[in-house]
Amino acid sequence: MAMAVETPKQGFRLGMLLYDTRYRAVTIQVIVLILFVLVLGWLADNVRSNLALKGKDIDFSFLWRRAGYDIDQQLIPYNNDMTHGRAVIIGLLNTLLVAFLGCILSTILGVFLGVLRLSKNWIVSRLVGVYVEMFRNVPLLLWIILVYVVFSEVMPTPRDFKPIADGTAKAHMWLWDSVAVTNRGTNIPLPLLDHPLPRIETSFLSLNTSAIFVLILVGLSIWVNRVLLRRAKVVQEATGVRPVTWWKSLVLLLLPTVAVLILMGFHLEYPVFEGFNFHGGLNVAHAFTSLTIALTLYYASVTAEIVRSGIQAISRGQSEAAFALGLRPGRTLALIILPQALRVIIPPMISQFLSLTKDTSLGIAVSYLDLRGTLGGITLNQTGRELECMLLMMLIYLCISLIVSAIMNAYNTSVKLKER
């Protein structure tokens, strides 16, 4: 009887790296990686040699030198005697503020317009269509400049708020005399604390521990409220009766934050017209306002098209089944259509958020000192460190984009279909 004999295993040979399909792909990737690293090394050495010929070297010590220029909008304390590194932090915070507000406001407005674009009312759908086409097909830079010109030229001057002989004035403040919009800026109430927590100061950063504590408290309140709602849902699924949670949610979301603010002595400082201008409160520059409004309106038009296409990607059978169960159109949209459309909407929205974040650099056109205006503008011109400033700015924008992309990808994973 014949016996099956195992084939002896061959030992590893160097030739297998090229001729064996098990190793060939890895070999090619390693070779390409080595060549790529060599090319990068050659480019870096070439740049270093050329800089050396011009008497320059790569040096980031300028970040610790005195900046010598002022920045109007400051989220943390700053003056011109501080370092360029501190100025870069101020510019970065200004960039993040505009990007955050632009993403939030453009998403809210875009979702609203995207739903209206599908309205059965002919006038409403056509008006939204005109808005979308008008904003989407005109360069963003032109909208920024246009909004800035409107604020600077159309708004009244501060002296127009001064009462004349009969006690009246040409211009009046808004919202119960709390907001004043002039051609110099917008004056709004400034939140202040009588008993704030100690601030942590470093050469580069200034941490407002009071604001951080309040934000952490708000986050904890939202988390506890979500736990409460999840438990209520479990009880509802088990018994068929949903516990009353609205007053508990209201207490959890408002009471801790309000109590802490009262203990800290929270109050508002209102702008007051004295002499020839407004004093007190917070002056918001038109550069910031125009950039935020232009980014919101422009990207809301793009978001509206994304939302419209996402909703239309859902089968009509879904809405017809909801109507058959007695759901109203509004509830159908909120509970059935939009949750399914998110799987189509989120991926292109990631690209829109990244584009909006990078387009904040266009604020240089209206003298908004963000990261582009500080590190890539005044600091670059004063220090003459073009390469270092560009490298730092590219690295910072890259990190911001990767963080935004990671957050949106995590959210996209949470709303996608779960396979069983």
VOSE-414940 format. One record per residue (C-alpha): x, y, z; residue in three letters; residue number from 1; chain. Coordinates in Angstrom, 1 decimal. Example, Ala and Ser with C-alpha at 12.3 -4.5 7.8 and 13.67 -1.06 7.14 Angstrom:
VOSE-414940
{{12.3,-4.5,7.8},"ALA",1,"A"}
{{13.7,-1.1,7.1},"SER",2,"A"}
***
This chain:
VOSE-414940
{{0.0,0.0,0.0},"MET",1,"A"}
{{1.3,3.4,-1.0},"ALA",2,"A"}
{{2.0,5.8,1.9},"MET",3,"A"}
{{1.6,9.6,1.5},"ALA",4,"A"}
{{4.8,11.4,2.3},"VAL",5,"A"}
{{4.9,15.1,3.2},"GLU",6,"A"}
{{6.8,17.2,0.8},"THR",7,"A"}
{{9.9,18.6,2.6},"PRO",8,"A"}
{{9.6,22.3,3.3},"LYS",9,"A"}
{{12.1,24.5,1.4},"GLN",10,"A"}
{{14.2,27.0,3.3},"GLY",11,"A"}
{{14.0,30.7,2.8},"PHE",12,"A"}
{{16.2,32.1,0.0},"ARG",13,"A"}
{{16.9,35.7,-1.0},"LEU",14,"A"}
{{15.6,35.0,-4.5},"GLY",15,"A"}
{{12.1,34.4,-3.0},"MET",16,"A"}
{{11.9,38.2,-2.2},"LEU",17,"A"}
{{11.4,38.8,-6.0},"LEU",18,"A"}
{{10.1,35.6,-7.4},"TYR",19,"A"}
{{7.8,34.4,-4.7},"ASP",20,"A"}
{{4.4,36.1,-4.7},"THR",21,"A"}
{{4.2,35.8,-0.9},"ARG",22,"A"}
{{7.1,38.2,-0.5},"TYR",23,"A"}
{{7.2,40.3,-3.7},"ARG",24,"A"}
{{4.6,42.9,-2.7},"ALA",25,"A"}
{{6.3,43.5,0.6},"VAL",26,"A"}
{{9.7,43.8,-1.2},"THR",27,"A"}
{{8.4,46.4,-3.6},"ILE",28,"A"}
{{6.8,48.5,-0.8},"GLN",29,"A"}
{{10.1,48.5,1.2},"VAL",30,"A"}
{{12.0,49.5,-1.9},"ILE",31,"A"}
{{9.6,52.4,-2.7},"VAL",32,"A"}
{{9.7,53.5,1.0},"LEU",33,"A"}
{{13.5,53.6,1.0},"ILE",34,"A"}
{{13.5,55.6,-2.3},"LEU",35,"A"}
{{11.0,58.0,-0.9},"PHE",36,"A"}
{{13.0,58.6,2.3},"VAL",37,"A"}
{{16.2,59.1,0.2},"LEU",38,"A"}
{{14.4,61.7,-2.0},"VAL",39,"A"}
{{13.2,63.5,1.1},"LEU",40,"A"}
{{16.6,63.5,2.5},"GLY",41,"A"}
{{18.1,64.8,-0.7},"TRP",42,"A"}
{{15.6,67.6,-0.8},"LEU",43,"A"}
{{16.2,68.5,2.8},"ALA",44,"A"}
{{20.0,68.5,2.3},"ASP",45,"A"}
{{19.5,70.6,-0.9},"ASN",46,"A"}
{{17.4,73.2,1.0},"VAL",47,"A"}
{{20.0,73.3,3.9},"ARG",48,"A"}
{{22.9,73.8,1.5},"SER",49,"A"}
{{21.1,76.6,-0.5},"ASN",50,"A"}
{{20.2,78.3,2.8},"LEU",51,"A"}
{{23.8,78.0,4.0},"ALA",52,"A"}
{{25.0,79.7,0.8},"LEU",53,"A"}
{{22.7,82.6,1.5},"LYS",54,"A"}
{{23.9,82.8,5.1},"GLY",55,"A"}
{{20.7,81.4,6.5},"LYS",56,"A"}
{{19.9,78.4,8.6},"ASP",57,"A"}
{{16.7,76.7,9.9},"ILE",58,"A"}
{{16.1,78.3,13.3},"ASP",59,"A"}
{{12.8,78.6,15.3},"PHE",60,"A"}
{{14.2,80.8,18.0},"SER",61,"A"}
{{12.3,83.8,16.6},"PHE",62,"A"}
{{9.2,82.4,18.4},"LEU",63,"A"}
{{10.7,83.6,21.7},"TRP",64,"A"}
{{11.5,87.1,20.5},"ARG",65,"A"}
{{9.3,90.2,21.1},"ARG",66,"A"}
{{6.5,90.4,18.6},"ALA",67,"A"}
{{6.1,94.2,18.6},"GLY",68,"A"}
{{2.6,94.3,16.9},"TYR",69,"A"}
{{-0.9,94.5,18.2},"ASP",70,"A"}
{{-3.8,92.1,17.6},"ILE",71,"A"}
{{-7.3,93.5,17.9},"ASP",72,"A"}
{{-9.2,90.3,18.6},"GLN",73,"A"}
{{-7.8,88.3,21.6},"GLN",74,"A"}
{{-9.3,85.3,23.2},"LEU",75,"A"}
{{-6.4,85.3,25.8},"ILE",76,"A"}
{{-4.4,88.2,27.1},"PRO",77,"A"}
{{-1.8,89.6,24.6},"TYR",78,"A"}
{{0.2,92.8,24.1},"ASN",79,"A"}
{{3.0,93.8,21.7},"ASN",80,"A"}
{{5.7,93.1,24.3},"ASP",81,"A"}
{{4.9,89.4,24.2},"MET",82,"A"}
{{6.6,86.9,22.0},"THR",83,"A"}
{{5.9,85.8,18.4},"HIS",84,"A"}
{{5.0,82.4,19.8},"GLY",85,"A"}
{{2.2,84.0,21.9},"ARG",86,"A"}
{{1.0,85.9,18.7},"ALA",87,"A"}
{{0.9,82.6,16.8},"VAL",88,"A"}
{{-1.3,81.2,19.6},"ILE",89,"A"}
{{-3.6,84.2,19.4},"ILE",90,"A"}
{{-3.9,83.7,15.6},"GLY",91,"A"}
{{-4.5,80.0,16.0},"LEU",92,"A"}
{{-7.3,80.6,18.4},"LEU",93,"A"}
{{-8.9,83.2,16.1},"ASN",94,"A"}
{{-8.7,80.6,13.3},"THR",95,"A"}
{{-10.3,77.9,15.4},"LEU",96,"A"}
{{-13.1,80.3,16.6},"LEU",97,"A"}
{{-14.1,81.3,13.0},"VAL",98,"A"}
{{-13.9,77.7,11.8},"ALA",99,"A"}
{{-16.0,76.4,14.7},"PHE",100,"A"}
{{-18.7,79.0,14.3},"LEU",101,"A"}
{{-18.7,78.6,10.5},"GLY",102,"A"}
{{-19.1,74.8,10.7},"CYS",103,"A"}
{{-21.9,75.0,13.2},"ILE",104,"A"}
{{-23.8,77.9,11.6},"LEU",105,"A"}
{{-23.4,76.7,8.0},"SER",106,"A"}
{{-24.6,73.2,9.0},"THR",107,"A"}
{{-27.7,74.5,10.7},"ILE",108,"A"}
{{-28.6,76.9,7.9},"LEU",109,"A"}
{{-27.6,74.4,5.2},"GLY",110,"A"}
{{-29.9,71.6,6.6},"VAL",111,"A"}
{{-32.8,74.1,6.8},"PHE",112,"A"}
{{-32.2,75.2,3.2},"LEU",113,"A"}
{{-31.7,71.7,1.9},"GLY",114,"A"}
{{-35.1,70.7,3.3},"VAL",115,"A"}
{{-36.8,73.8,1.9},"LEU",116,"A"}
{{-35.2,73.1,-1.5},"ARG",117,"A"}
{{-37.4,70.0,-1.7},"LEU",118,"A"}
{{-40.5,71.9,-0.6},"SER",119,"A"}
{{-43.7,71.4,-2.7},"LYS",120,"A"}
{{-44.2,75.1,-2.6},"ASN",121,"A"}
{{-42.9,76.4,-5.9},"TRP",122,"A"}
{{-41.9,79.8,-4.7},"ILE",123,"A"}
{{-40.0,78.6,-1.6},"VAL",124,"A"}
{{-38.1,75.9,-3.5},"SER",125,"A"}
{{-37.2,78.4,-6.3},"ARG",126,"A"}
{{-36.0,81.1,-3.9},"LEU",127,"A"}
{{-33.8,78.6,-2.1},"VAL",128,"A"}
{{-32.5,77.5,-5.5},"GLY",129,"A"}
{{-31.6,81.1,-6.4},"VAL",130,"A"}
{{-29.8,81.5,-3.1},"TYR",131,"A"}
{{-27.8,78.2,-3.6},"VAL",132,"A"}
{{-26.8,79.0,-7.1},"GLU",133,"A"}
{{-25.9,82.7,-6.3},"MET",134,"A"}
{{-23.6,81.9,-3.4},"PHE",135,"A"}
{{-22.1,78.7,-4.7},"ARG",136,"A"}
{{-21.0,80.1,-8.0},"ASN",137,"A"}
{{-19.4,83.4,-6.8},"VAL",138,"A"}
{{-15.9,83.1,-5.3},"PRO",139,"A"}
{{-15.8,83.2,-1.5},"LEU",140,"A"}
{{-13.3,86.0,-1.4},"LEU",141,"A"}
{{-15.7,88.3,-3.1},"LEU",142,"A"}
{{-18.4,87.6,-0.5},"TRP",143,"A"}
{{-16.0,88.3,2.3},"ILE",144,"A"}
{{-15.1,91.6,0.9},"ILE",145,"A"}
{{-18.7,92.5,0.0},"LEU",146,"A"}
{{-19.9,91.8,3.6},"VAL",147,"A"}
{{-17.0,93.8,5.0},"TYR",148,"A"}
{{-17.7,96.8,2.8},"VAL",149,"A"}
{{-21.4,96.7,3.8},"VAL",150,"A"}
{{-20.5,96.8,7.5},"PHE",151,"A"}
{{-17.9,99.5,7.1},"SER",152,"A"}
{{-19.8,101.8,4.7},"GLU",153,"A"}
{{-23.5,101.3,5.4},"VAL",154,"A"}
{{-23.5,101.1,9.2},"MET",155,"A"}
{{-23.9,104.4,11.2},"PRO",156,"A"}
{{-20.9,106.2,12.8},"THR",157,"A"}
{{-20.6,106.3,16.6},"PRO",158,"A"}
{{-21.5,109.9,16.7},"ARG",159,"A"}
{{-24.9,109.1,15.1},"ASP",160,"A"}
{{-25.8,107.5,18.4},"PHE",161,"A"}
{{-25.3,110.8,20.3},"LYS",162,"A"}
{{-28.6,112.5,21.2},"PRO",163,"A"}
{{-29.1,115.9,19.6},"ILE",164,"A"}
{{-31.0,118.9,21.0},"ALA",165,"A"}
{{-34.4,117.4,21.1},"ASP",166,"A"}
{{-33.1,114.2,22.8},"GLY",167,"A"}
{{-33.3,112.0,19.7},"THR",168,"A"}
{{-30.5,110.3,17.8},"ALA",169,"A"}
{{-30.0,109.2,14.2},"LYS",170,"A"}
{{-29.1,105.7,15.2},"ALA",171,"A"}
{{-30.3,103.4,18.0},"HIS",172,"A"}
{{-28.9,100.4,19.8},"MET",173,"A"}
{{-30.4,96.9,19.2},"TRP",174,"A"}
{{-31.9,94.3,21.6},"LEU",175,"A"}
{{-33.1,96.6,24.4},"TRP",176,"A"}
{{-30.1,98.9,24.1},"ASP",177,"A"}
{{-27.5,96.2,24.6},"SER",178,"A"}
{{-25.9,95.9,21.1},"VAL",179,"A"}
{{-24.5,98.8,19.0},"ALA",180,"A"}
{{-23.4,98.2,15.4},"VAL",181,"A"}
{{-21.3,101.0,14.0},"THR",182,"A"}
{{-18.9,101.3,11.0},"ASN",183,"A"}
{{-16.0,100.7,13.5},"ARG",184,"A"}
{{-17.3,97.4,14.9},"GLY",185,"A"}
{{-20.1,95.7,16.8},"THR",186,"A"}
{{-20.3,96.4,20.6},"ASN",187,"A"}
{{-22.0,93.6,22.5},"ILE",188,"A"}
{{-22.4,92.8,26.3},"PRO",189,"A"}
{{-19.2,91.3,27.9},"LEU",190,"A"}
{{-19.7,88.4,30.3},"PRO",191,"A"}
{{-17.7,88.9,33.5},"LEU",192,"A"}
{{-17.1,87.0,36.8},"LEU",193,"A"}
{{-16.7,88.7,40.2},"ASP",194,"A"}
{{-15.1,85.6,41.7},"HIS",195,"A"}
{{-13.3,83.8,38.9},"PRO",196,"A"}
{{-11.0,80.8,39.4},"LEU",197,"A"}
{{-7.2,81.5,39.2},"PRO",198,"A"}
{{-5.9,81.8,35.6},"ARG",199,"A"}
{{-2.9,79.7,34.6},"ILE",200,"A"}
{{-0.3,81.8,32.7},"GLU",201,"A"}
{{2.6,80.5,30.6},"THR",202,"A"}
{{4.8,82.1,28.0},"SER",203,"A"}
{{2.7,80.6,25.2},"PHE",204,"A"}
{{-0.7,79.8,26.7},"LEU",205,"A"}
{{-3.1,81.4,29.1},"SER",206,"A"}
{{-5.7,79.0,30.5},"LEU",207,"A"}
{{-9.0,80.4,31.7},"ASN",208,"A"}
{{-9.8,77.9,34.3},"THR",209,"A"}
{{-13.2,79.3,35.0},"SER",210,"A"}
{{-14.3,78.8,31.4},"ALA",211,"A"}
{{-12.7,75.3,31.3},"ILE",212,"A"}
{{-14.5,74.4,34.5},"PHE",213,"A"}
{{-17.9,75.6,33.2},"VAL",214,"A"}
{{-17.4,73.7,29.9},"LEU",215,"A"}
{{-16.5,70.5,31.7},"ILE",216,"A"}
{{-19.6,71.0,33.9},"LEU",217,"A"}
{{-21.8,71.5,30.8},"VAL",218,"A"}
{{-20.3,68.3,29.3},"GLY",219,"A"}
{{-21.0,66.3,32.4},"LEU",220,"A"}
{{-24.5,67.6,32.5},"SER",221,"A"}
{{-25.1,66.5,28.9},"ILE",222,"A"}
{{-23.6,63.1,29.6},"TRP",223,"A"}
{{-25.7,62.5,32.7},"VAL",224,"A"}
{{-28.8,63.6,30.8},"ASN",225,"A"}
{{-28.0,61.1,28.0},"ARG",226,"A"}
{{-27.7,58.3,30.6},"VAL",227,"A"}
{{-31.1,59.4,32.0},"LEU",228,"A"}
{{-32.7,59.3,28.5},"LEU",229,"A"}
{{-31.2,55.9,27.8},"ARG",230,"A"}
{{-32.6,54.4,31.0},"ARG",231,"A"}
{{-36.0,55.9,30.2},"ALA",232,"A"}
{{-35.9,54.2,26.8},"LYS",233,"A"}
{{-35.0,50.9,28.4},"VAL",234,"A"}
{{-38.0,51.2,30.7},"VAL",235,"A"}
{{-40.2,52.1,27.8},"GLN",236,"A"}
{{-39.2,49.1,25.8},"GLU",237,"A"}
{{-39.7,46.8,28.8},"ALA",238,"A"}
{{-43.0,48.1,30.1},"THR",239,"A"}
{{-44.4,50.1,27.2},"GLY",240,"A"}
{{-44.7,53.3,29.4},"VAL",241,"A"}
{{-42.1,56.0,29.1},"ARG",242,"A"}
{{-41.2,57.8,32.3},"PRO",243,"A"}
{{-41.5,61.5,32.5},"VAL",244,"A"}
{{-38.0,63.0,32.0},"THR",245,"A"}
{{-38.5,66.5,30.7},"TRP",246,"A"}
{{-38.2,68.2,34.1},"TRP",247,"A"}
{{-35.3,66.0,35.1},"LYS",248,"A"}
{{-33.5,66.9,31.9},"SER",249,"A"}
{{-34.2,70.6,32.4},"LEU",250,"A"}
{{-32.8,70.4,36.0},"VAL",251,"A"}
{{-29.7,68.4,34.9},"LEU",252,"A"}
{{-28.9,70.7,32.0},"LEU",253,"A"}
{{-29.5,74.1,33.6},"LEU",254,"A"}
{{-29.3,73.9,37.4},"LEU",255,"A"}
{{-25.6,73.0,37.9},"PRO",256,"A"}
{{-24.3,75.6,35.4},"THR",257,"A"}
{{-26.5,78.4,36.6},"VAL",258,"A"}
{{-25.6,77.7,40.2},"ALA",259,"A"}
{{-21.9,77.8,39.5},"VAL",260,"A"}
{{-22.2,81.0,37.5},"LEU",261,"A"}
{{-24.2,82.6,40.3},"ILE",262,"A"}
{{-21.5,81.6,42.8},"LEU",263,"A"}
{{-18.8,83.0,40.6},"MET",264,"A"}
{{-20.7,86.4,40.3},"GLY",265,"A"}
{{-21.6,86.2,36.7},"PHE",266,"A"}
{{-22.9,89.5,35.2},"HIS",267,"A"}
{{-22.8,91.4,31.9},"LEU",268,"A"}
{{-21.0,94.6,31.1},"GLU",269,"A"}
{{-23.1,96.6,28.6},"TYR",270,"A"}
{{-21.6,99.0,26.1},"PRO",271,"A"}
{{-22.3,102.7,26.9},"VAL",272,"A"}
{{-21.9,105.7,24.6},"PHE",273,"A"}
{{-19.5,108.2,26.2},"GLU",274,"A"}
{{-17.7,111.1,24.5},"GLY",275,"A"}
{{-17.2,110.1,20.9},"PHE",276,"A"}
{{-17.4,106.3,21.0},"ASN",277,"A"}
{{-18.8,103.4,22.9},"PHE",278,"A"}
{{-17.0,102.2,26.0},"HIS",279,"A"}
{{-17.4,99.0,28.0},"GLY",280,"A"}
{{-18.7,95.7,26.7},"GLY",281,"A"}
{{-16.9,93.7,24.0},"LEU",282,"A"}
{{-16.0,95.2,20.6},"ASN",283,"A"}
{{-16.2,92.7,17.8},"VAL",284,"A"}
{{-14.3,93.7,14.7},"ALA",285,"A"}
{{-16.0,93.8,11.4},"HIS",286,"A"}
{{-13.3,91.6,10.0},"ALA",287,"A"}
{{-14.4,88.8,12.2},"PHE",288,"A"}
{{-18.1,89.4,11.6},"THR",289,"A"}
{{-17.7,89.6,7.8},"SER",290,"A"}
{{-15.5,86.5,7.6},"LEU",291,"A"}
{{-17.9,84.4,9.8},"THR",292,"A"}
{{-21.0,85.6,7.8},"ILE",293,"A"}
{{-19.5,85.0,4.4},"ALA",294,"A"}
{{-18.2,81.5,5.4},"LEU",295,"A"}
{{-21.6,80.6,6.8},"THR",296,"A"}
{{-23.6,81.8,3.8},"LEU",297,"A"}
{{-21.2,80.3,1.2},"TYR",298,"A"}
{{-20.9,76.9,2.8},"TYR",299,"A"}
{{-24.6,76.8,3.7},"ALA",300,"A"}
{{-25.3,76.8,0.0},"SER",301,"A"}
{{-23.0,73.8,-0.5},"VAL",302,"A"}
{{-24.4,72.0,2.5},"THR",303,"A"}
{{-27.9,72.6,1.2},"ALA",304,"A"}
{{-27.1,70.6,-1.9},"GLU",305,"A"}
{{-25.5,67.8,0.1},"ILE",306,"A"}
{{-28.6,67.6,2.3},"VAL",307,"A"}
{{-30.9,67.7,-0.7},"ARG",308,"A"}
{{-29.1,64.9,-2.5},"SER",309,"A"}
{{-28.9,62.8,0.7},"GLY",310,"A"}
{{-32.6,63.1,1.3},"ILE",311,"A"}
{{-33.4,62.2,-2.3},"GLN",312,"A"}
{{-31.1,59.1,-2.0},"ALA",313,"A"}
{{-33.6,57.6,0.4},"ILE",314,"A"}
{{-36.4,55.5,-1.2},"SER",315,"A"}
{{-39.8,57.1,-1.3},"ARG",316,"A"}
{{-41.1,53.9,0.2},"GLY",317,"A"}
{{-39.7,54.9,3.5},"GLN",318,"A"}
{{-41.8,58.1,3.7},"SER",319,"A"}
{{-44.8,56.4,2.3},"GLU",320,"A"}
{{-44.6,53.7,5.0},"ALA",321,"A"}
{{-44.3,56.4,7.7},"ALA",322,"A"}
{{-47.4,58.2,6.3},"PHE",323,"A"}
{{-49.2,54.9,6.3},"ALA",324,"A"}
{{-48.4,54.5,10.0},"LEU",325,"A"}
{{-49.9,58.0,10.7},"GLY",326,"A"}
{{-46.7,60.0,11.1},"LEU",327,"A"}
{{-46.8,63.6,10.0},"ARG",328,"A"}
{{-44.3,65.0,7.4},"PRO",329,"A"}
{{-42.2,66.8,10.0},"GLY",330,"A"}
{{-41.9,63.7,12.3},"ARG",331,"A"}
{{-41.3,61.5,9.2},"THR",332,"A"}
{{-38.4,63.8,8.2},"LEU",333,"A"}
{{-36.9,63.9,11.7},"ALA",334,"A"}
{{-37.3,60.3,12.6},"LEU",335,"A"}
{{-37.2,58.3,9.4},"ILE",336,"A"}
{{-35.6,60.3,6.5},"ILE",337,"A"}
{{-32.8,62.3,8.0},"LEU",338,"A"}
{{-31.3,59.5,10.2},"PRO",339,"A"}
{{-30.9,57.4,7.1},"GLN",340,"A"}
{{-29.7,60.3,4.9},"ALA",341,"A"}
{{-26.9,60.9,7.3},"LEU",342,"A"}
{{-25.0,58.0,5.9},"ARG",343,"A"}
{{-25.0,59.8,2.6},"VAL",344,"A"}
{{-24.5,63.3,3.9},"ILE",345,"A"}
{{-21.7,62.9,6.4},"ILE",346,"A"}
{{-18.8,61.8,4.0},"PRO",347,"A"}
{{-19.1,64.9,1.8},"PRO",348,"A"}
{{-19.7,67.1,4.8},"MET",349,"A"}
{{-16.2,66.1,6.1},"ILE",350,"A"}
{{-14.7,67.6,3.0},"SER",351,"A"}
{{-16.8,70.8,3.5},"GLN",352,"A"}
{{-15.6,71.2,7.1},"PHE",353,"A"}
{{-12.0,70.8,6.0},"LEU",354,"A"}
{{-12.4,73.3,3.2},"SER",355,"A"}
{{-14.1,75.8,5.5},"LEU",356,"A"}
{{-11.3,75.5,8.1},"THR",357,"A"}
{{-8.7,76.2,5.4},"LYS",358,"A"}
{{-10.7,79.0,3.8},"ASP",359,"A"}
{{-10.5,81.0,7.1},"THR",360,"A"}
{{-7.1,82.1,5.8},"SER",361,"A"}
{{-9.0,84.3,3.3},"LEU",362,"A"}
{{-9.6,86.6,6.2},"GLY",363,"A"}
{{-6.3,88.3,5.4},"ILE",364,"A"}
{{-8.2,90.2,2.7},"ALA",365,"A"}
{{-10.1,92.1,5.4},"VAL",366,"A"}
{{-7.1,92.3,7.8},"SER",367,"A"}
{{-8.4,89.5,10.1},"TYR",368,"A"}
{{-5.4,88.4,12.1},"LEU",369,"A"}
{{-5.8,84.7,12.3},"ASP",370,"A"}
{{-3.0,82.1,11.8},"LEU",371,"A"}
{{-2.4,83.3,8.3},"ARG",372,"A"}
{{-2.3,86.9,9.3},"GLY",373,"A"}
{{0.0,86.5,12.3},"THR",374,"A"}
{{2.4,83.6,11.6},"LEU",375,"A"}
{{2.1,83.8,7.8},"GLY",376,"A"}
{{1.9,87.5,7.6},"GLY",377,"A"}
{{3.4,90.0,10.2},"ILE",378,"A"}
{{5.7,87.5,11.9},"THR",379,"A"}
{{7.0,86.2,8.6},"LEU",380,"A"}
{{7.7,89.8,7.4},"ASN",381,"A"}
{{9.4,90.9,10.6},"GLN",382,"A"}
{{11.6,87.9,11.2},"THR",383,"A"}
{{12.4,87.0,7.6},"GLY",384,"A"}
{{12.0,83.3,8.4},"ARG",385,"A"}
{{9.9,82.4,5.4},"GLU",386,"A"}
{{10.7,78.6,5.4},"LEU",387,"A"}
{{10.1,78.2,9.2},"GLU",388,"A"}
{{6.9,80.2,9.2},"CYS",389,"A"}
{{5.5,78.2,6.2},"MET",390,"A"}
{{6.5,74.9,7.7},"LEU",391,"A"}
{{4.9,75.7,11.0},"LEU",392,"A"}
{{1.7,77.0,9.3},"MET",393,"A"}
{{1.4,73.9,7.1},"MET",394,"A"}
{{2.0,71.6,10.1},"LEU",395,"A"}
{{-0.7,73.4,12.1},"ILE",396,"A"}
{{-3.3,73.4,9.3},"TYR",397,"A"}
{{-2.5,69.7,8.8},"LEU",398,"A"}
{{-3.0,68.9,12.4},"CYS",399,"A"}
{{-6.3,70.8,12.5},"ILE",400,"A"}
{{-7.6,69.0,9.4},"SER",401,"A"}
{{-6.6,65.6,10.7},"LEU",402,"A"}
{{-8.4,66.3,14.0},"ILE",403,"A"}
{{-11.6,67.5,12.2},"VAL",404,"A"}
{{-11.4,64.5,9.9},"SER",405,"A"}
{{-11.0,62.1,12.8},"ALA",406,"A"}
{{-13.9,63.5,14.7},"ILE",407,"A"}
{{-16.2,63.4,11.7},"MET",408,"A"}
{{-15.1,59.9,10.7},"ASN",409,"A"}
{{-15.9,58.7,14.3},"ALA",410,"A"}
{{-19.4,60.3,14.0},"TYR",411,"A"}
{{-19.8,58.7,10.5},"ASN",412,"A"}
{{-19.0,55.3,12.0},"THR",413,"A"}
{{-21.6,55.8,14.7},"SER",414,"A"}
{{-24.4,56.5,12.3},"VAL",415,"A"}
{{-23.6,53.9,9.6},"LYS",416,"A"}
{{-25.5,50.7,9.3},"LEU",417,"A"}
{{-24.5,48.0,11.8},"LYS",418,"A"}
{{-24.1,44.6,10.2},"GLU",419,"A"}
{{-25.5,41.6,12.2},"ARG",420,"A"}
***
